[in-house]
């Protein structure tokens, strides 16, 4: 069983539409599971159903009480995709955000000022 604090994670699901990339009948979905593997390491398993090739899965892990995290951006193929992420001990009891994107955003589009 994963610690209570880690189970109280945040999940942000953002589906950003880039023009007419997605047909009207197309849809996207995403689900996640937090678990311990046979070695007691914490894992984050994310399953997506992408409506188009070239979509991206953004994952950010945050240590407890810290506002800056560690981010990954993974390309997806159309259809069902599964990503399994090992959670480093420094992120135990932290939070995470996951986002499904139709395109990579520039720093300006993200509101990044650094």
JOFENJO-V512934 format. One record per run of one state. SS is the DSSP state (2 for helix, 1 for strand, 0 for the rest). FROM is the first residue (numbers start at 1). TO is the last residue. Records with the same first field share a line. If there is no record, write none. Layout:
BEGIN
SS = FROM-TO  FROM-TO
END
This chain:
BEGIN
0 = 1-3  8-14  17-28  37-41  51-55  63-69  76-78  87-88  92-94  102-106  111-114
2 = 4-7  89-91  107-110
1 = 15-16  29-36  42-50  56-62  70-75  79-86  95-101
END
